[in-house]
Amino acid sequence: MSKKAIIPAGTSTPIAPFVPGSMADNILYVSGTLPFDENNDVVHIGDAAAQTRHVLETIKSVVEEAGGTMDDITFNSIFITDWANYKAVNEVYASYFPGEKPARYCIKVELVKPDALIEIASVAHIG
């Protein structure tokens, strides 16, 4: 098995020991992605839709760095802090997956930074 770290240009240093993505053969595993800026500060505080868009754009950059597209994503793990944000998250999420949707789950959790409302981890099959 070949394995390669996927780190898009401009990626900040993670707050824990991991890389944004890891490619094993043709499978890309995208780490749990939070709505962080280049300094690992939470962006769009209080706005679940904007945080979801930011997270999905970050995931998109990892997938594209690996040579894929959002259509290559087959599974998403979604973590939200409040069910009141579920509708806003789904509206933005649907715009990133307009065709056949990936499998997923969504659970309510506490996240590493209290102002973060969402985290998403993805699996993509590329090539």
Secondary structure, 3 states (H helix, E strand, C coil): CCEEEECCCCCCCCCCCCCCEEEECCEEEEEEECCECCCCCECCCCCHHHHHHHHHHHHHHHHHHCCCCHHHEEEEEEEECCHHHHHHHHHHHHHHCCCCCCEEEEEECCCCCCCCCEEEEEEEECC
